Amino acid sequence: MYKNISMVWLAVGLSGLTHAAHSQSDDRLISRQSIKLTAEQEYIIRENVKDVRGGLVTHNVTPKVGDKIPPDIELSALPSLVVEKVPQVKALKFFVTKDQIVLVSPSNTVAHVNKKP
């Protein structure tokens, strides 16, 4: 009887370890994925970031979602008003090209590209 109970606890313990390992890999995958923003959220970001000079990239870059950002590109924090109105971008930074606002994840990959009008 004790052997059966021990086997059940062992199975429960192992399934918990499997779940924990699976959760960690899911977290890593989520951090690399793009974020989905509504047109309104894109507008909020565009209007509050378009005139920021600090994040302007002068050399020719055409980033795509998932691309790794070159180390020489300086990233800026999003304005607090943007984070307040679009909370899912809280951990992101950005840079601006001639025609795009590029949101960058903490792992320095492109999370979203917001085209300027």
N, C-alpha and C positions, 0 to 999 in steps of 0.2 A: 504494500500500500504506500509506504513512504517513497518507494522508488517511483511510483506513478506520479505522486505529488511533486517530487523533485524534477521529473521530466517536464511536467507542465510548467513549473517555474522557470526552468531552463529555456523552454520554448518562448515563454512570455518575455524573458529577458533578452533573448536573441532577436525577437521581433522588434523590440524597442530600440536595440542598437541599429538594426537595419533601417528603421524609420528615421533615426537621428542622422545616419549617414546620408540617407536620401534627402532629408531636409536641407542639409548643408550644401549638397550639390545643386538643389533647386535654388537656393539663395544665390549661389554664384551665377547660375544661368539667368536669373531674374535681373541681376545687376548689370549684365551684359546686353540685355534686350533693350529695344527702343521703348520709348514711352508714347502713349497715345494721348494726344491733346485735341480738344475740340477747337473749332474755328475761333470761338470766343477766347479761349485760353491762349491760342497763338496770337490773337490780336493784342491781348493784355501784355504778353511778352514783347511783341514787336513795338508797341507804343512806349513801353517803359525802358527799352534797351536800345532803340534805334539811334539815339543821340549820344550814347555812351562812347567816349573816345578811347578809354583805357583798354578795351578788348579788341580794338580794330587790328586785323591782320593785313599787312600790306602786301605780302607776297601771294602769288596765285595758288589758292587751295580750293579744291572742290570736294569737300568731305561727303561721305555717304554714311548712313546709319551702320554702326558696327565697326567702322574704321578706327584704327588706333591713331591718336593725335601725336604728331611729331613733338619732341621735347622742347623745341624752340618756340612753340606757340604759347603765348602768355594767356592764361585763363583768368577770368574775372568772376567774382561772386555775383549772383543775380541780385538786383535791388530788392529790398525788404518788401516793398509793395507787391512785387511779382510773387514772391514766396507766400505772402499773405493770401493773395487771390488765387494762386495756383500751387497749392501745398505739395503736390507730387514732384515738383522740381526743386524742393528744398536742398537736396544733397548734390544738385548739379551745379556746374559752372558753365561759362559760355565764352565764346569769342565771336567776333563779327567779321565777315568778309564784305566785299563790295556789295553783294546782293543776297547774303544769307546771315541769319543768326543761328549759330551752331551751339546746341546744348551738349555738354560733355559729362559723362558719368564719373564717379569717383575712381573708376579703373582706367580713366583716360581714353575711353572709347566714345564715339559719337552716339548719343542717345536720341537726338532729334534734330532735324534741320528745318528751320523756319525761314521760308523765303520772304524777302522784303518785297513790298509791292512796287 
